[in-house]
């Protein structure tokens, strides 16, 4: 079963790099910008063997195996590098903004006097 996953893992390792998803580092004469991402992998698989119905030897036996994998990538921000300083600029998604606003509304609702 491990040999079945090897080509999948190798392909995901090639495709799940920050550069592939968000681009290469950008350099100008006074600034460099490096994209930063969170990349995660997931794999699963299983195999089974057993009879179908009664345990008669005349009956066909069931057998199978399967597996799968996936990769996810999320932008985290950029590093901006100049001669004066280096700073991290985070990416804030619309979903994160909504969660923050909703949290503030709940806080205001329950803790106002």
Secondary structure by P-SEA (a helix, b strand, c coil): ccccaaaaaaaaaaccccccccccccccccbbbbbbbbbbbbbbccccccccccccccbbbbbbcccccbbbbbbcbbbbbcccbbbbbbbbcaaaaaaaaaaaaaaaacccc
